[in-house]
Each structure stands twice: as structure tokens, then as C-alpha cells.
Amino acid sequence: MDRRALFFLGAALTCGLIVPLTDAPLRWVPEVLALTYVVLAFASYLDARSNR
């Protein structure tokens, strides 16, 4: 698997884990970041797959 995709999945997991620790008014920030990192991981995986 692509190392960039693994990094983005790890970053998404980290953001997901800090959601409960975030203040309620700012909870949307790690949620949006986690979703963004999942999309980036998928795009990176598709890029690596198409280059093979």
C-alpha cells in the first residue's frame, strides 16, 4: 500500500480520536479534518494504483 495513504489514514484516526476531547463548539474541526484525510488517503491510493 502507498505510504502516503497510510500516513493520511493515521492522521484521520488521530483526528477521530481527539474528537471527544475537543470543546463542543470546536468539535467540527477534527471531524472535518478526519474526513479530509480519509479523502486524501483514497485519492493517494488511487494515484499509486494508477501509476503501477
Number of C-alpha atoms within 10 A of each C-alpha: 9 13 12 16 22 16 14 20 20 16 18 23 15 14 19 17 14 12 17 11 9 13 9 9 7 10 14 13 12 19 17 14 16 23 16 15 21 20 16 18 23 17 14 19 17 13 13 15 11 8 6 5
